[in-house]
Every structure is written in C-alpha cells, then in structure tokens.
C-alpha cells in the first residue's frame, strides 16, 4: 500500500504554481494527521476501506476510498476551502496515477465534492474519491 500512498502524495505536489492545490495550502497536506499547531489552511487525507479481491490470473484488484478533510480559518471564509477543493478536484478526478511495482496504474474518480461545515474557529470541507488498481502476484 505504500506505493499507492506515494503515488497520491506525488500527484498532490505535482503542480505547485499559483492557484494549485499545493500552493493554496502552502504545502500543508498530510497523511492521517498533521503536526500539532499546524497553520491554516491545511488538509489531511486517508485511504479508507481498501479492499482486495483475487482475479483469475493471480493478480488482485485493490479498491478503496480516498478522503480529504480541508481545514480553513473561519475568518478567511468558506470560499477559501472551496477554492482548495476545486484545485484538488482538477488534480485527481478522472485521473490515472502511476503507482510503482507491484501495483498497476491507479484510477481515481470523485465520489463526493463535499459541502463545507462551519464553526466559530474553522471551516471543514470533506471530499471523497474512489481508487482502483491492480497488484500482481
């Protein structure tokens, strides 16, 4: 699974220009959890519900859900979170990412664009993508 997570991380940082996911977050995107007292905005992602099923040629099909929680300061407004999500959507939806051996190319599709939720301190926007890849025996 490390190869799958590496492919995702590489894709997130593949575009760094103005308005990119990387630039809008200042590079603050983390797998599972961010550092304590991390600045806003930031994002945390996880690979959830990864399932594996065997196919006749000895390889396995791996499928799962890739979830992102995008955090922004409330005083910055909801639009900041939505801009970050839009950049993420452009980066991942309908894409095929190259994962290293023993995995094949990974198909990524958006399942949910998410709706921002708001409290006194910050805005959270959660979005989910499906992933499919194969693993050779």
C-alpha positions in Angstrom: 0.0 0.0 0.0 2.9 2.3 0.5 3.3 2.6 -3.3 -0.3 3.7 -3.6 0.1 6.4 -0.9 3.4 7.5 -2.6 1.6 7.9 -5.9 -1.1 10.1 -4.3 1.4 12.2 -2.5 3.4 12.7 -5.7 0.3 13.8 -7.6 -0.7 16.3 -4.8 2.7 18.0 -5.2 3.0 17.7 -9.0 1.6 21.2 -9.7 2.9 24.0 -7.5 2.1 27.2 -9.4 -0.3 29.9 -8.2 -3.8 28.5 -7.6 -2.7 24.9 -7.4 -3.7 22.6 -4.5 -0.1 22.7 -3.2 0.2 26.5 -3.4 -3.2 27.2 -1.9 -2.3 25.0 1.1 1.3 26.2 1.3 2.3 22.5 1.0 0.4 21.7 4.2 -1.2 18.4 3.3 -0.7 15.3 5.5 -1.5 11.6 5.5 -3.7 10.7 8.5 -2.8 13.7 10.7 -0.9 17.0 10.6 1.6 18.2 13.1 0.4 19.9 16.3 -0.4 23.6 15.8 -0.2 23.4 12.0 -1.1 26.7 10.2 -4.3 27.1 8.2 -5.3 26.2 5.6 -4.3 22.6 5.6 -5.6 19.2 4.5 -5.5 15.7 5.9 -6.1 12.7 3.7 -6.6 9.0 4.4 -7.1 5.8 2.4 -10.2 4.1 3.8 -12.0 0.8 3.2 -9.3 -0.6 1.0 -10.5 -4.0 -0.3 -8.7 -6.6 -2.2 -10.2 -9.3 -4.4 -8.5 -12.0 -6.4 -8.8 -12.4 -10.2 -8.2 -15.5 -12.3 -4.7 -14.6 -13.5 -3.3 -14.4 -9.9 -3.4 -10.7 -9.6 -5.6 -8.7 -7.2 -7.9 -5.8 -7.7 -7.5 -3.2 -4.9 -10.3 -0.6 -4.4 -10.8 1.9 -1.7 -11.9 5.4 -0.7 -9.5 8.3 -0.5 -10.9 11.0 1.8 -9.7 14.6 2.3 -10.5 16.9 5.1 -9.7 20.5 4.2 -9.4 22.9 7.1 -9.5 26.7 6.8 -9.8 29.5 9.4 -13.4 30.7 9.7 -12.3 34.3 9.4 -10.9 33.5 5.9 -14.3 32.4 4.7 -15.8 29.3 3.1 -14.7 30.3 -0.3 -11.0 29.6 0.6 -11.9 25.9 1.3 -14.0 25.7 -1.8 -11.1 27.0 -3.9 -8.8 24.4 -2.5 -11.3 21.7 -3.1 -11.7 22.8 -6.7 -7.9 22.6 -7.2 -7.9 19.1 -5.7 -10.8 18.1 -7.9 -8.9 19.2 -11.0 -5.8 17.3 -9.8 -7.4 14.0 -9.1 -10.8 13.5 -10.7 -10.8 11.1 -13.7 -7.0 10.7 -13.5 -4.8 7.6 -13.8 -1.9 7.8 -11.4 1.3 5.7 -11.8 2.0 3.6 -8.8 5.2 1.6 -8.6 5.5 -2.1 -8.8 3.8 -4.4 -7.8 0.8 -2.1 -8.4 -0.5 -1.0 -11.8 -1.9 2.4 -12.8 -4.4 3.7 -10.3 -7.8 5.1 -11.5 -9.1 7.9 -9.3 -12.7 9.2 -9.5 -14.5 11.8 -7.4 -17.4 10.3 -5.3 -18.3 13.4 -3.4 -17.3 17.0 -3.8 -18.3 17.8 -0.2 -20.2 20.6 1.5 -18.3 22.9 3.9 -19.3 22.9 7.6 -18.6 25.9 9.8 -18.0 26.5 13.4 -16.6 29.5 15.3 -13.0 28.8 14.6 -12.7 26.9 11.3 -14.3 25.6 8.2 -14.0 21.9 7.2 -14.7 20.5 3.8 -14.6 16.8 3.3 -14.4 15.2 -0.2 -14.0 11.6 -1.2 -12.5 9.8 -4.2 -12.6 6.2 -5.3 -9.4 4.4 -6.2 -8.9 1.2 -8.3 -5.7 -0.5 -9.1 -4.2 -4.0 -9.6 -1.5 -5.8 -7.8 0.4 -8.5 -9.5 1.1 -11.7 -7.6 
